[in-house]
Each structure stands twice: as structure tokens, then as C-alpha cells.
Amino acid sequence: MAVATPRPKRAYRQTARAEQLEANTERVLKAAVGLLRSVPKLQDVTLDEIASASGVTVRTILRRFGTRDGLLEAAFLALRDEISSHRPPVQPGDIDGALKTMFGHYEQDGDLTLRALEQEHEFRLVHEALEYGREYHRQWLENIFGPHLEHLTPARRKQRLLELYAATDVYLWKLLRRDLGQSAAATAHTMRNLALAVLHREED
């Protein structure tokens, strides 16, 4: 009867180190994303705070990500994926379903987006994240409202999508929800009415 050859201890150690590295990376990214969500300014995020929150040393963080900016870039990518998941795909043409997911997205991430907009021109990473968000929203509008705009000429279709962007922008959510103190339901109702008014208005 053949006897199984024991797995070398070195292989076990390498596997354990790889698993530990992956676990550390996940903890560091989670801590960094948490701080990005909570601090008023990006400059307030420090490696010491991230190290403390993740239970690793600053040296470990630098070994994995190289620099603070390297870590923040990875954290922004993780945060972008997390935020994108808050607006799940909706069938093209399903306006009410799409607007419902958009309002939920704003309730979860609207204040974070507004803080980012205040710092856009101070930090490259913030600008890049917001540019991604703008393009995502434009494509989302095209996908959802496009089937209802097929009868328009290309120029009028482009203008209508621009108007829909304004009617669904996070700044309008801020005006209604934060500046004017409207409830989430009232804000959603107003923005829906504006979007539908744009969609169904008669041509000039």
C-alpha cells in the first residue's frame, strides 16, 4: 500500500503567509473605505488611523500598497464598486424601477458624493472617481430613458438626456433633501415628477 508523501512544511508556511496577506489587505481596504466615508476631508485620512482600525502596522500597509496614495487609490476603487452595487441594473425603459434604485442610492451615498464634490479640484483621485460617476450616470440615463426617446432626432434626444440629467442629479437631491428639509418620500416624488415632465414635454 502506497504511503502518501507528507506535504512539505515550507509549502504550508507559504500558503499561510499568502492567506494572511490577503486577510490583511482586506482589513486595510475595509478600514480605508470606512474612513473615506466618515471623514470630512480626504487629507484627514492618515496611515496611522488606517493601521489602528485594521490591526496592522503602517509598515505592513506600505509594504502592500507602496504609498498612502497607492492605498487611497485602491480604496477608491473598492468604494466605487461598493457604490455601484447600490444602484443595481434595471430593465431598460423601467422608469419607476430605475428611479426607485436611484433614490435609494442617493439616500445611502448622496452625502458622501457631496463631500467629494467639495474636494474635487484638490485631489486627483477624487476628480477621477467623480468623473467615473458622471459617465456612469449618463450611461444609466441613456439605458433607462433611451427606449422612450427613440422617436426624437439625435440632437433633440441629446438635449432631452441633458435635461433628464439635471432632473435626476445629486445636487437636486441635496437641494430638496438637505437644504429644504424634505422627506425622502417627498424628494423622490418631486424628482420623479420633474423627470417625467422632461420626458413627456412637447417639442418646442
PyMOL CGO cylinders between C-alpha atoms (Angstrom):
from pymol import cmd
from pymol.cgo import CYLINDER

trace = [
    CYLINDER, 0.00, 0.00, 0.00, 1.41, 3.33, -1.05, 0.3, 1, 1, 1, 1, 1, 1,
    CYLINDER, 1.41, 3.33, -1.05, 2.10, 5.86, 1.66, 0.3, 1, 1, 1, 1, 1, 1,
    CYLINDER, 2.10, 5.86, 1.66, 1.11, 9.46, 0.97, 0.3, 1, 1, 1, 1, 1, 1,
    CYLINDER, 1.11, 9.46, 0.97, 4.04, 11.81, 0.86, 0.3, 1, 1, 1, 1, 1, 1,
    CYLINDER, 4.04, 11.81, 0.86, 3.71, 14.47, 3.57, 0.3, 1, 1, 1, 1, 1, 1,
    CYLINDER, 3.71, 14.47, 3.57, 3.29, 17.98, 2.21, 0.3, 1, 1, 1, 1, 1, 1,
    CYLINDER, 3.29, 17.98, 2.21, 6.46, 19.99, 2.82, 0.3, 1, 1, 1, 1, 1, 1,
    CYLINDER, 6.46, 19.99, 2.82, 6.27, 22.36, 5.77, 0.3, 1, 1, 1, 1, 1, 1,
    CYLINDER, 6.27, 22.36, 5.77, 7.58, 25.15, 3.55, 0.3, 1, 1, 1, 1, 1, 1,
    CYLINDER, 7.58, 25.15, 3.55, 4.51, 24.88, 1.31, 0.3, 1, 1, 1, 1, 1, 1,
    CYLINDER, 4.51, 24.88, 1.31, 2.25, 25.13, 4.35, 0.3, 1, 1, 1, 1, 1, 1,
    CYLINDER, 2.25, 25.13, 4.35, 4.11, 28.23, 5.52, 0.3, 1, 1, 1, 1, 1, 1,
    CYLINDER, 4.11, 28.23, 5.52, 3.85, 29.86, 2.09, 0.3, 1, 1, 1, 1, 1, 1,
    CYLINDER, 3.85, 29.86, 2.09, 0.12, 29.15, 1.93, 0.3, 1, 1, 1, 1, 1, 1,
    CYLINDER, 0.12, 29.15, 1.93, -0.38, 30.54, 5.42, 0.3, 1, 1, 1, 1, 1, 1,
    CYLINDER, -0.38, 30.54, 5.42, 1.58, 33.69, 4.57, 0.3, 1, 1, 1, 1, 1, 1,
    CYLINDER, 1.58, 33.69, 4.57, -0.45, 34.21, 1.38, 0.3, 1, 1, 1, 1, 1, 1,
    CYLINDER, -0.45, 34.21, 1.38, -3.71, 33.80, 3.29, 0.3, 1, 1, 1, 1, 1, 1,
    CYLINDER, -3.71, 33.80, 3.29, -2.53, 36.20, 5.98, 0.3, 1, 1, 1, 1, 1, 1,
    CYLINDER, -2.53, 36.20, 5.98, -1.51, 38.75, 3.35, 0.3, 1, 1, 1, 1, 1, 1,
    CYLINDER, -1.51, 38.75, 3.35, -4.91, 38.55, 1.70, 0.3, 1, 1, 1, 1, 1, 1,
    CYLINDER, -4.91, 38.55, 1.70, -6.69, 38.92, 5.04, 0.3, 1, 1, 1, 1, 1, 1,
    CYLINDER, -6.69, 38.92, 5.04, -4.54, 41.93, 5.95, 0.3, 1, 1, 1, 1, 1, 1,
    CYLINDER, -4.54, 41.93, 5.95, -5.24, 43.53, 2.57, 0.3, 1, 1, 1, 1, 1, 1,
    CYLINDER, -5.24, 43.53, 2.57, -8.99, 43.12, 3.03, 0.3, 1, 1, 1, 1, 1, 1,
    CYLINDER, -8.99, 43.12, 3.03, -8.87, 44.59, 6.54, 0.3, 1, 1, 1, 1, 1, 1,
    CYLINDER, -8.87, 44.59, 6.54, -6.79, 47.56, 5.41, 0.3, 1, 1, 1, 1, 1, 1,
    CYLINDER, -6.79, 47.56, 5.41, -9.07, 48.31, 2.46, 0.3, 1, 1, 1, 1, 1, 1,
    CYLINDER, -9.07, 48.31, 2.46, -12.16, 47.99, 4.65, 0.3, 1, 1, 1, 1, 1, 1,
    CYLINDER, -12.16, 47.99, 4.65, -10.66, 50.40, 7.18, 0.3, 1, 1, 1, 1, 1, 1,
    CYLINDER, -10.66, 50.40, 7.18, -9.63, 52.86, 4.46, 0.3, 1, 1, 1, 1, 1, 1,
    CYLINDER, -9.63, 52.86, 4.46, -13.08, 52.80, 2.85, 0.3, 1, 1, 1, 1, 1, 1,
    CYLINDER, -13.08, 52.80, 2.85, -14.68, 53.32, 6.24, 0.3, 1, 1, 1, 1, 1, 1,
    CYLINDER, -14.68, 53.32, 6.24, -12.55, 56.39, 6.85, 0.3, 1, 1, 1, 1, 1, 1,
    CYLINDER, -12.55, 56.39, 6.85, -13.26, 57.76, 3.36, 0.3, 1, 1, 1, 1, 1, 1,
    CYLINDER, -13.26, 57.76, 3.36, -16.94, 57.53, 4.20, 0.3, 1, 1, 1, 1, 1, 1,
    CYLINDER, -16.94, 57.53, 4.20, -16.63, 59.22, 7.59, 0.3, 1, 1, 1, 1, 1, 1,
    CYLINDER, -16.63, 59.22, 7.59, -14.02, 61.97, 7.43, 0.3, 1, 1, 1, 1, 1, 1,
    CYLINDER, -14.02, 61.97, 7.43, -14.92, 65.47, 6.17, 0.3, 1, 1, 1, 1, 1, 1,
    CYLINDER, -14.92, 65.47, 6.17, -11.72, 65.85, 4.14, 0.3, 1, 1, 1, 1, 1, 1,
    CYLINDER, -11.72, 65.85, 4.14, -9.54, 63.36, 2.28, 0.3, 1, 1, 1, 1, 1, 1,
    CYLINDER, -9.54, 63.36, 2.28, -6.46, 64.89, 3.87, 0.3, 1, 1, 1, 1, 1, 1,
    CYLINDER, -6.46, 64.89, 3.87, -7.81, 63.75, 7.24, 0.3, 1, 1, 1, 1, 1, 1,
    CYLINDER, -7.81, 63.75, 7.24, -7.25, 60.09, 6.30, 0.3, 1, 1, 1, 1, 1, 1,
    CYLINDER, -7.25, 60.09, 6.30, -3.92, 59.02, 7.78, 0.3, 1, 1, 1, 1, 1, 1,
    CYLINDER, -3.92, 59.02, 7.78, -1.95, 55.80, 7.61, 0.3, 1, 1, 1, 1, 1, 1,
    CYLINDER, -1.95, 55.80, 7.61, -1.83, 55.71, 11.41, 0.3, 1, 1, 1, 1, 1, 1,
    CYLINDER, -1.83, 55.71, 11.41, -5.64, 55.72, 11.62, 0.3, 1, 1, 1, 1, 1, 1,
    CYLINDER, -5.64, 55.72, 11.62, -5.95, 53.05, 8.95, 0.3, 1, 1, 1, 1, 1, 1,
    CYLINDER, -5.95, 53.05, 8.95, -3.33, 50.90, 10.68, 0.3, 1, 1, 1, 1, 1, 1,
    CYLINDER, -3.33, 50.90, 10.68, -5.13, 51.25, 14.00, 0.3, 1, 1, 1, 1, 1, 1,
    CYLINDER, -5.13, 51.25, 14.00, -8.53, 50.44, 12.51, 0.3, 1, 1, 1, 1, 1, 1,
    CYLINDER, -8.53, 50.44, 12.51, -7.25, 47.42, 10.58, 0.3, 1, 1, 1, 1, 1, 1,
    CYLINDER, -7.25, 47.42, 10.58, -4.98, 45.99, 13.28, 0.3, 1, 1, 1, 1, 1, 1,
    CYLINDER, -4.98, 45.99, 13.28, -1.80, 46.05, 11.20, 0.3, 1, 1, 1, 1, 1, 1,
    CYLINDER, -1.80, 46.05, 11.20, 1.28, 48.26, 11.23, 0.3, 1, 1, 1, 1, 1, 1,
    CYLINDER, 1.28, 48.26, 11.23, 1.96, 51.21, 8.95, 0.3, 1, 1, 1, 1, 1, 1,
    CYLINDER, 1.96, 51.21, 8.95, 4.98, 49.29, 7.70, 0.3, 1, 1, 1, 1, 1, 1,
    CYLINDER, 4.98, 49.29, 7.70, 2.71, 46.42, 6.64, 0.3, 1, 1, 1, 1, 1, 1,
    CYLINDER, 2.71, 46.42, 6.64, 0.45, 48.84, 4.78, 0.3, 1, 1, 1, 1, 1, 1,
    CYLINDER, 0.45, 48.84, 4.78, 3.38, 50.43, 2.94, 0.3, 1, 1, 1, 1, 1, 1,
    CYLINDER, 3.38, 50.43, 2.94, 4.79, 47.01, 2.06, 0.3, 1, 1, 1, 1, 1, 1,
    CYLINDER, 4.79, 47.01, 2.06, 1.48, 46.11, 0.43, 0.3, 1, 1, 1, 1, 1, 1,
    CYLINDER, 1.48, 46.11, 0.43, 0.45, 49.41, -1.20, 0.3, 1, 1, 1, 1, 1, 1,
    CYLINDER, 0.45, 49.41, -1.20, 3.72, 51.31, -1.55, 0.3, 1, 1, 1, 1, 1, 1,
    CYLINDER, 3.72, 51.31, -1.55, 2.46, 54.75, -0.51, 0.3, 1, 1, 1, 1, 1, 1,
    CYLINDER, 2.46, 54.75, -0.51, -0.53, 56.44, 1.09, 0.3, 1, 1, 1, 1, 1, 1,
    CYLINDER, -0.53, 56.44, 1.09, -1.74, 57.45, -2.37, 0.3, 1, 1, 1, 1, 1, 1,
    CYLINDER, -1.74, 57.45, -2.37, -1.39, 53.85, -3.54, 0.3, 1, 1, 1, 1, 1, 1,
    CYLINDER, -1.39, 53.85, -3.54, -3.62, 52.72, -0.70, 0.3, 1, 1, 1, 1, 1, 1,
    CYLINDER, -3.62, 52.72, -0.70, -6.15, 55.50, -1.30, 0.3, 1, 1, 1, 1, 1, 1,
    CYLINDER, -6.15, 55.50, -1.30, -6.33, 54.64, -4.99, 0.3, 1, 1, 1, 1, 1, 1,
    CYLINDER, -6.33, 54.64, -4.99, -7.12, 51.02, -4.14, 0.3, 1, 1, 1, 1, 1, 1,
    CYLINDER, -7.12, 51.02, -4.14, -9.65, 52.20, -1.55, 0.3, 1, 1, 1, 1, 1, 1,
    CYLINDER, -9.65, 52.20, -1.55, -11.37, 54.48, -4.07, 0.3, 1, 1, 1, 1, 1, 1,
    CYLINDER, -11.37, 54.48, -4.07, -11.70, 51.56, -6.49, 0.3, 1, 1, 1, 1, 1, 1,
    CYLINDER, -11.70, 51.56, -6.49, -13.22, 49.42, -3.73, 0.3, 1, 1, 1, 1, 1, 1,
    CYLINDER, -13.22, 49.42, -3.73, -15.55, 52.26, -2.73, 0.3, 1, 1, 1, 1, 1, 1,
    CYLINDER, -15.55, 52.26, -2.73, -16.57, 52.79, -6.37, 0.3, 1, 1, 1, 1, 1, 1,
    CYLINDER, -16.57, 52.79, -6.37, -17.54, 49.14, -6.70, 0.3, 1, 1, 1, 1, 1, 1,
    CYLINDER, -17.54, 49.14, -6.70, -19.46, 49.31, -3.42, 0.3, 1, 1, 1, 1, 1, 1,
    CYLINDER, -19.46, 49.31, -3.42, -21.36, 52.44, -4.51, 0.3, 1, 1, 1, 1, 1, 1,
    CYLINDER, -21.36, 52.44, -4.51, -22.13, 50.96, -7.94, 0.3, 1, 1, 1, 1, 1, 1,
    CYLINDER, -22.13, 50.96, -7.94, -23.74, 47.98, -6.24, 0.3, 1, 1, 1, 1, 1, 1,
    CYLINDER, -23.74, 47.98, -6.24, -26.20, 50.36, -4.57, 0.3, 1, 1, 1, 1, 1, 1,
    CYLINDER, -26.20, 50.36, -4.57, -27.75, 51.09, -7.99, 0.3, 1, 1, 1, 1, 1, 1,
    CYLINDER, -27.75, 51.09, -7.99, -28.43, 47.59, -9.34, 0.3, 1, 1, 1, 1, 1, 1,
    CYLINDER, -28.43, 47.59, -9.34, -29.29, 47.03, -13.03, 0.3, 1, 1, 1, 1, 1, 1,
    CYLINDER, -29.29, 47.03, -13.03, -32.86, 47.75, -14.09, 0.3, 1, 1, 1, 1, 1, 1,
    CYLINDER, -32.86, 47.75, -14.09, -34.63, 46.76, -17.29, 0.3, 1, 1, 1, 1, 1, 1,
    CYLINDER, -34.63, 46.76, -17.29, -34.32, 49.48, -19.98, 0.3, 1, 1, 1, 1, 1, 1,
    CYLINDER, -34.32, 49.48, -19.98, -37.47, 51.56, -20.07, 0.3, 1, 1, 1, 1, 1, 1,
    CYLINDER, -37.47, 51.56, -20.07, -38.47, 50.76, -16.46, 0.3, 1, 1, 1, 1, 1, 1,
    CYLINDER, -38.47, 50.76, -16.46, -38.55, 54.35, -15.29, 0.3, 1, 1, 1, 1, 1, 1,
    CYLINDER, -38.55, 54.35, -15.29, -40.19, 53.84, -11.90, 0.3, 1, 1, 1, 1, 1, 1,
    CYLINDER, -40.19, 53.84, -11.90, -37.93, 50.90, -11.06, 0.3, 1, 1, 1, 1, 1, 1,
    CYLINDER, -37.93, 50.90, -11.06, -34.86, 52.87, -12.09, 0.3, 1, 1, 1, 1, 1, 1,
    CYLINDER, -34.86, 52.87, -12.09, -35.79, 56.00, -10.16, 0.3, 1, 1, 1, 1, 1, 1,
    CYLINDER, -35.79, 56.00, -10.16, -36.51, 53.91, -7.06, 0.3, 1, 1, 1, 1, 1, 1,
    CYLINDER, -36.51, 53.91, -7.06, -33.00, 52.46, -7.14, 0.3, 1, 1, 1, 1, 1, 1,
    CYLINDER, -33.00, 52.46, -7.14, -31.54, 55.91, -7.80, 0.3, 1, 1, 1, 1, 1, 1,
    CYLINDER, -31.54, 55.91, -7.80, -33.28, 57.43, -4.76, 0.3, 1, 1, 1, 1, 1, 1,
    CYLINDER, -33.28, 57.43, -4.76, -32.07, 54.57, -2.60, 0.3, 1, 1, 1, 1, 1, 1,
    CYLINDER, -32.07, 54.57, -2.60, -28.56, 55.15, -3.93, 0.3, 1, 1, 1, 1, 1, 1,
    CYLINDER, -28.56, 55.15, -3.93, -28.73, 58.86, -3.04, 0.3, 1, 1, 1, 1, 1, 1,
    CYLINDER, -28.73, 58.86, -3.04, -30.01, 58.10, 0.44, 0.3, 1, 1, 1, 1, 1, 1,
    CYLINDER, -30.01, 58.10, 0.44, -27.04, 55.78, 1.01, 0.3, 1, 1, 1, 1, 1, 1,
    CYLINDER, -27.04, 55.78, 1.01, -24.29, 57.70, -0.77, 0.3, 1, 1, 1, 1, 1, 1,
    CYLINDER, -24.29, 57.70, -0.77, -25.56, 61.21, -1.51, 0.3, 1, 1, 1, 1, 1, 1,
    CYLINDER, -25.56, 61.21, -1.51, -23.82, 62.94, 1.39, 0.3, 1, 1, 1, 1, 1, 1,
    CYLINDER, -23.82, 62.94, 1.39, -20.55, 61.16, 0.60, 0.3, 1, 1, 1, 1, 1, 1,
    CYLINDER, -20.55, 61.16, 0.60, -20.80, 62.30, -3.03, 0.3, 1, 1, 1, 1, 1, 1,
    CYLINDER, -20.80, 62.30, -3.03, -21.45, 65.88, -1.95, 0.3, 1, 1, 1, 1, 1, 1,
    CYLINDER, -21.45, 65.88, -1.95, -18.37, 65.87, 0.30, 0.3, 1, 1, 1, 1, 1, 1,
    CYLINDER, -18.37, 65.87, 0.30, -16.34, 64.54, -2.61, 0.3, 1, 1, 1, 1, 1, 1,
    CYLINDER, -16.34, 64.54, -2.61, -17.64, 67.29, -4.90, 0.3, 1, 1, 1, 1, 1, 1,
    CYLINDER, -17.64, 67.29, -4.90, -16.39, 69.90, -2.44, 0.3, 1, 1, 1, 1, 1, 1,
    CYLINDER, -16.39, 69.90, -2.44, -12.86, 68.48, -2.78, 0.3, 1, 1, 1, 1, 1, 1,
    CYLINDER, -12.86, 68.48, -2.78, -12.86, 67.55, -6.46, 0.3, 1, 1, 1, 1, 1, 1,
    CYLINDER, -12.86, 67.55, -6.46, -10.34, 70.13, -7.56, 0.3, 1, 1, 1, 1, 1, 1,
    CYLINDER, -10.34, 70.13, -7.56, -7.99, 69.48, -4.64, 0.3, 1, 1, 1, 1, 1, 1,
    CYLINDER, -7.99, 69.48, -4.64, -7.33, 65.78, -5.22, 0.3, 1, 1, 1, 1, 1, 1,
    CYLINDER, -7.33, 65.78, -5.22, -6.79, 63.87, -8.46, 0.3, 1, 1, 1, 1, 1, 1,
    CYLINDER, -6.79, 63.87, -8.46, -8.26, 60.68, -7.04, 0.3, 1, 1, 1, 1, 1, 1,
    CYLINDER, -8.26, 60.68, -7.04, -11.48, 62.43, -6.07, 0.3, 1, 1, 1, 1, 1, 1,
    CYLINDER, -11.48, 62.43, -6.07, -11.79, 64.03, -9.50, 0.3, 1, 1, 1, 1, 1, 1,
    CYLINDER, -11.79, 64.03, -9.50, -11.27, 60.70, -11.26, 0.3, 1, 1, 1, 1, 1, 1,
    CYLINDER, -11.27, 60.70, -11.26, -13.87, 59.00, -9.06, 0.3, 1, 1, 1, 1, 1, 1,
    CYLINDER, -13.87, 59.00, -9.06, -16.42, 61.73, -9.76, 0.3, 1, 1, 1, 1, 1, 1,
    CYLINDER, -16.42, 61.73, -9.76, -15.73, 61.66, -13.50, 0.3, 1, 1, 1, 1, 1, 1,
    CYLINDER, -15.73, 61.66, -13.50, -16.42, 57.94, -13.43, 0.3, 1, 1, 1, 1, 1, 1,
    CYLINDER, -16.42, 57.94, -13.43, -19.67, 58.64, -11.56, 0.3, 1, 1, 1, 1, 1, 1,
    CYLINDER, -19.67, 58.64, -11.56, -20.79, 61.27, -14.08, 0.3, 1, 1, 1, 1, 1, 1,
    CYLINDER, -20.79, 61.27, -14.08, -20.17, 58.96, -17.01, 0.3, 1, 1, 1, 1, 1, 1,
    CYLINDER, -20.17, 58.96, -17.01, -21.94, 56.12, -15.19, 0.3, 1, 1, 1, 1, 1, 1,
    CYLINDER, -21.94, 56.12, -15.19, -24.98, 58.34, -14.62, 0.3, 1, 1, 1, 1, 1, 1,
    CYLINDER, -24.98, 58.34, -14.62, -25.03, 59.45, -18.27, 0.3, 1, 1, 1, 1, 1, 1,
    CYLINDER, -25.03, 59.45, -18.27, -24.96, 55.85, -19.46, 0.3, 1, 1, 1, 1, 1, 1,
    CYLINDER, -24.96, 55.85, -19.46, -27.62, 54.93, -16.90, 0.3, 1, 1, 1, 1, 1, 1,
    CYLINDER, -27.62, 54.93, -16.90, -29.93, 57.66, -18.23, 0.3, 1, 1, 1, 1, 1, 1,
    CYLINDER, -29.93, 57.66, -18.23, -29.32, 56.54, -21.81, 0.3, 1, 1, 1, 1, 1, 1,
    CYLINDER, -29.32, 56.54, -21.81, -30.11, 52.95, -20.89, 0.3, 1, 1, 1, 1, 1, 1,
    CYLINDER, -30.11, 52.95, -20.89, -33.26, 53.68, -18.87, 0.3, 1, 1, 1, 1, 1, 1,
    CYLINDER, -33.26, 53.68, -18.87, -34.83, 56.55, -20.81, 0.3, 1, 1, 1, 1, 1, 1,
    CYLINDER, -34.83, 56.55, -20.81, -33.42, 55.72, -24.25, 0.3, 1, 1, 1, 1, 1, 1,
    CYLINDER, -33.42, 55.72, -24.25, -36.32, 53.45, -25.30, 0.3, 1, 1, 1, 1, 1, 1,
    CYLINDER, -36.32, 53.45, -25.30, -38.73, 56.36, -24.66, 0.3, 1, 1, 1, 1, 1, 1,
    CYLINDER, -38.73, 56.36, -24.66, -36.69, 58.80, -26.77, 0.3, 1, 1, 1, 1, 1, 1,
    CYLINDER, -36.69, 58.80, -26.77, -36.23, 56.79, -29.95, 0.3, 1, 1, 1, 1, 1, 1,
    CYLINDER, -36.23, 56.79, -29.95, -38.71, 58.98, -31.87, 0.3, 1, 1, 1, 1, 1, 1,
    CYLINDER, -38.71, 58.98, -31.87, -36.56, 62.08, -31.40, 0.3, 1, 1, 1, 1, 1, 1,
    CYLINDER, -36.56, 62.08, -31.40, -33.85, 63.36, -33.72, 0.3, 1, 1, 1, 1, 1, 1,
    CYLINDER, -33.85, 63.36, -33.72, -30.28, 62.82, -32.42, 0.3, 1, 1, 1, 1, 1, 1,
    CYLINDER, -30.28, 62.82, -32.42, -29.95, 66.49, -31.45, 0.3, 1, 1, 1, 1, 1, 1,
    CYLINDER, -29.95, 66.49, -31.45, -33.25, 66.57, -29.55, 0.3, 1, 1, 1, 1, 1, 1,
    CYLINDER, -33.25, 66.57, -29.55, -32.52, 63.25, -27.94, 0.3, 1, 1, 1, 1, 1, 1,
    CYLINDER, -32.52, 63.25, -27.94, -29.18, 64.59, -26.69, 0.3, 1, 1, 1, 1, 1, 1,
    CYLINDER, -29.18, 64.59, -26.69, -30.88, 67.71, -25.29, 0.3, 1, 1, 1, 1, 1, 1,
    CYLINDER, -30.88, 67.71, -25.29, -33.58, 65.66, -23.58, 0.3, 1, 1, 1, 1, 1, 1,
    CYLINDER, -33.58, 65.66, -23.58, -30.98, 63.44, -21.91, 0.3, 1, 1, 1, 1, 1, 1,
    CYLINDER, -30.98, 63.44, -21.91, -29.18, 66.57, -20.70, 0.3, 1, 1, 1, 1, 1, 1,
    CYLINDER, -29.18, 66.57, -20.70, -32.43, 67.83, -19.16, 0.3, 1, 1, 1, 1, 1, 1,
    CYLINDER, -32.43, 67.83, -19.16, -33.02, 64.43, -17.55, 0.3, 1, 1, 1, 1, 1, 1,
    CYLINDER, -33.02, 64.43, -17.55, -29.53, 64.58, -16.09, 0.3, 1, 1, 1, 1, 1, 1,
    CYLINDER, -29.53, 64.58, -16.09, -30.41, 67.88, -14.41, 0.3, 1, 1, 1, 1, 1, 1,
    CYLINDER, -30.41, 67.88, -14.41, -33.72, 66.48, -13.13, 0.3, 1, 1, 1, 1, 1, 1,
    CYLINDER, -33.72, 66.48, -13.13, -32.01, 63.47, -11.54, 0.3, 1, 1, 1, 1, 1, 1,
    CYLINDER, -32.01, 63.47, -11.54, -28.72, 64.99, -10.37, 0.3, 1, 1, 1, 1, 1, 1,
    CYLINDER, -28.72, 64.99, -10.37, -27.46, 64.61, -6.80, 0.3, 1, 1, 1, 1, 1, 1,
    CYLINDER, -27.46, 64.61, -6.80, -27.38, 68.41, -6.43, 0.3, 1, 1, 1, 1, 1, 1,
    CYLINDER, -27.38, 68.41, -6.43, -31.17, 68.49, -6.86, 0.3, 1, 1, 1, 1, 1, 1,
    CYLINDER, -31.17, 68.49, -6.86, -31.46, 65.73, -4.26, 0.3, 1, 1, 1, 1, 1, 1,
    CYLINDER, -31.46, 65.73, -4.26, -29.32, 67.91, -1.94, 0.3, 1, 1, 1, 1, 1, 1,
    CYLINDER, -29.32, 67.91, -1.94, -31.49, 70.98, -2.55, 0.3, 1, 1, 1, 1, 1, 1,
    CYLINDER, -31.49, 70.98, -2.55, -34.69, 69.16, -1.73, 0.3, 1, 1, 1, 1, 1, 1,
    CYLINDER, -34.69, 69.16, -1.73, -33.47, 66.75, 0.94, 0.3, 1, 1, 1, 1, 1, 1,
    CYLINDER, -33.47, 66.75, 0.94, -30.87, 68.76, 2.82, 0.3, 1, 1, 1, 1, 1, 1,
    CYLINDER, -30.87, 68.76, 2.82, -31.36, 72.47, 2.06, 0.3, 1, 1, 1, 1, 1, 1,
    CYLINDER, -31.36, 72.47, 2.06, -35.19, 72.47, 2.05, 0.3, 1, 1, 1, 1, 1, 1,
    CYLINDER, -35.19, 72.47, 2.05, -35.59, 69.64, 4.57, 0.3, 1, 1, 1, 1, 1, 1,
    CYLINDER, -35.59, 69.64, 4.57, -37.95, 67.48, 2.51, 0.3, 1, 1, 1, 1, 1, 1,
    CYLINDER, -37.95, 67.48, 2.51, -38.55, 63.88, 3.50, 0.3, 1, 1, 1, 1, 1, 1,
    CYLINDER, -38.55, 63.88, 3.50, -37.08, 61.07, 1.42, 0.3, 1, 1, 1, 1, 1, 1,
    CYLINDER, -37.08, 61.07, 1.42, -40.55, 60.25, 0.05, 0.3, 1, 1, 1, 1, 1, 1,
    CYLINDER, -40.55, 60.25, 0.05, -41.31, 63.88, -0.84, 0.3, 1, 1, 1, 1, 1, 1,
    CYLINDER, -41.31, 63.88, -0.84, -37.93, 64.29, -2.50, 0.3, 1, 1, 1, 1, 1, 1,
    CYLINDER, -37.93, 64.29, -2.50, -38.41, 61.14, -4.55, 0.3, 1, 1, 1, 1, 1, 1,
    CYLINDER, -38.41, 61.14, -4.55, -41.90, 62.30, -5.58, 0.3, 1, 1, 1, 1, 1, 1,
    CYLINDER, -41.90, 62.30, -5.58, -40.67, 65.73, -6.71, 0.3, 1, 1, 1, 1, 1, 1,
    CYLINDER, -40.67, 65.73, -6.71, -37.71, 64.39, -8.67, 0.3, 1, 1, 1, 1, 1, 1,
    CYLINDER, -37.71, 64.39, -8.67, -39.90, 61.76, -10.33, 0.3, 1, 1, 1, 1, 1, 1,
    CYLINDER, -39.90, 61.76, -10.33, -42.39, 64.41, -11.40, 0.3, 1, 1, 1, 1, 1, 1,
    CYLINDER, -42.39, 64.41, -11.40, -39.62, 66.56, -12.86, 0.3, 1, 1, 1, 1, 1, 1,
    CYLINDER, -39.62, 66.56, -12.86, -38.08, 63.66, -14.74, 0.3, 1, 1, 1, 1, 1, 1,
    CYLINDER, -38.08, 63.66, -14.74, -41.44, 62.63, -16.20, 0.3, 1, 1, 1, 1, 1, 1,
    CYLINDER, -41.44, 62.63, -16.20, -42.22, 66.24, -17.14, 0.3, 1, 1, 1, 1, 1, 1,
    CYLINDER, -42.22, 66.24, -17.14, -38.97, 66.39, -19.09, 0.3, 1, 1, 1, 1, 1, 1,
    CYLINDER, -38.97, 66.39, -19.09, -39.58, 63.02, -20.69, 0.3, 1, 1, 1, 1, 1, 1,
    CYLINDER, -39.58, 63.02, -20.69, -43.10, 63.81, -21.87, 0.3, 1, 1, 1, 1, 1, 1,
    CYLINDER, -43.10, 63.81, -21.87, -42.87, 67.50, -22.67, 0.3, 1, 1, 1, 1, 1, 1,
    CYLINDER, -42.87, 67.50, -22.67, -43.91, 68.63, -26.11, 0.3, 1, 1, 1, 1, 1, 1,
    CYLINDER, -43.91, 68.63, -26.11, -41.25, 69.75, -28.56, 0.3, 1, 1, 1, 1, 1, 1,
    CYLINDER, -41.25, 69.75, -28.56, -40.63, 73.48, -28.97, 0.3, 1, 1, 1, 1, 1, 1,
]
cmd.load_cgo(trace, "trace")
